[in-house]
Structure formats: structure tokens, C-alpha cells
Amino acid sequence: MTDRVHIESDEQLRAIASHMRHRILRVLRDGPATITQVAERLGIAKGSSNHHIKILAKAGLVHVVETRKVGGATEQYYAMTGKTIELPQTGTGHHEVLMRHALMDVEAAPPSDQRTVGLKHARLSPAAWDEFNERVLALLQELNDLSDPTQPAADLFVAFYRPKDV
């Protein structure tokens, strides 16, 4: 597995634009899984799981890492091709699609004491904006550095922006 997969083609962008494929990548982030295992984890039909995994594989975002004979059938285990997916810097809308997927995940998450959701409005000078933005980026890096693949998944969804004044 490489560290990063750079999204470069329209096919790759379309592949990650689906919320279901976003969910499948979340499952595979925990480790290799078969089409059946993915379907069971997500509560979807095996045919749907197969369809979406094939699109992700064609786009180069997942690949077969192991094949096993089980009875008369062959099971293929799929894994992500990289630890992270890096979006292109050009164009608009690419990052927003993934943020919408993350927001849908937040909305679908069960109530838990391990969930913090908030929205804060503030008025900041350009200097205060820059300082706070640096702190947010440092916090994201700190979370990345603390990541332990043997532990349960946790996501941090951040959007720090200046809204368009009406």
C-alpha cells in the first residue's frame, strides 16, 4: 500500500463522488475485505457491493490483495491502494463532495458519548484568521500522527471558512 493515491482522472473523481463508495472505502480503511463482507458491514446487497467495488477497482482506488478458495468458490479480498486519497488542487467542488459525504456520516452515526458536533460563528481579523487556521491545520496533523490502525475509527470533520455575506 502506498501512502497516497492522487486523484487525477475524471473516472477517479466520479468513483469517489458516490456516498456508497465513500462508505466502502471506510470499511476497507480498516483492512482487506471480500465483497460479501463489505455488503454485510454496510447492510447492502452483495450485488450492490460488487458493483461499487468494481468501479473503485477500475479507478485504481482499491485492488485485490488476496485470493482464497472457499468450497467451490474463489473469494477475493480487496484493500485500498493507498492510506489516503489526495484530491487535485484545481477546480471547485471536489473537496465539497467529500465533505458532504462526511456530513452524511455524522448524521447517520448513532448517538454516543464519543461524538462532538458544534458550529461556531466568529468575526476575525485577517491576522486572527491566519493564526487560528494554522492551529486547525496543526490539530489535523496531530490527529494524523496519533492514528493507530488497531483502534476503532474516528473522524474529524472540519470546515473553517468565511461565509458569503448576504
Secondary structure, DSSP 8 states (H G I E B T S, - for coil): -EEEEE--SHHHHHHHT-HHHHHHHHHHHTS-B-HHHHHHHHT--HHHHHHHHHHHHHTTSEEEEEEEEETTEEEEEEEESEEEEE--SSSSSHHHHHHHHHHHHHHHS---SS-----------HHHHHHHHHHHHHHHHHHHHH--TTS---------------
